[in-house]
Amino acid sequence: FRITTVPLWFATRKQKAVTIRHISEHRVVAVLEIVSPGNKAGRSAIDAFASKAYELLAAGIHLSVVDLYPPTPRDTEGIHPIIWGEDGDDEFQFDPAKPLTCASYVGDLTRAFVEPIAVGDKLPTIPLFLTCDEYVPVPLEATYQAAFDAVPEFWQRALTRAAK
């Protein structure tokens, strides 16, 4: 057999988002996006990701982002300042000891909830806003664990060995 890598064009086009729609109008109200290596693969990729995030928020669509990849030269303080901007009034302070980001943004561009984490930390429960005041909690750790538990035992062992 032959081992090949996934071409960059393929990695950047894979969808890693969940879209929440209103039942009566079928309009998008929220998006949960999992950042991929392709989103950080180059300046144009990260710019496209930031543009998409801003367009969603500017349209009043709530956004939650899970970025479990370390910062790159293109996002030196993580993904949050790329999405939210580097406004001096923002209370966010990048912590190099917790370089990964789980964040939720209210679609009216008034509030951001940012949870910095590090490798080895339990994944937090983050809000996924449905309106500017109402949200559902998204238990990332429990969701990850449930998905991992559904993986065949052979692959669980392989993944556990690879992570060490």
Secondary structure, 3 states (H helix, E strand, C coil): CCCCCCCHHHHHHCCCEEEEECCCCCCEEEEEEECCHHHHCCHHHHHHHHHHHHHHHHCCCEEEEEECCCCCCCCCCCCHHHHHCCCCCCCCCCCCCCCEEEEEECCCCCCEEEEEECCCCCCCEEEEECCCCCEEEEEHHHHHHHHHHCCCHHHHHHHHHHHC
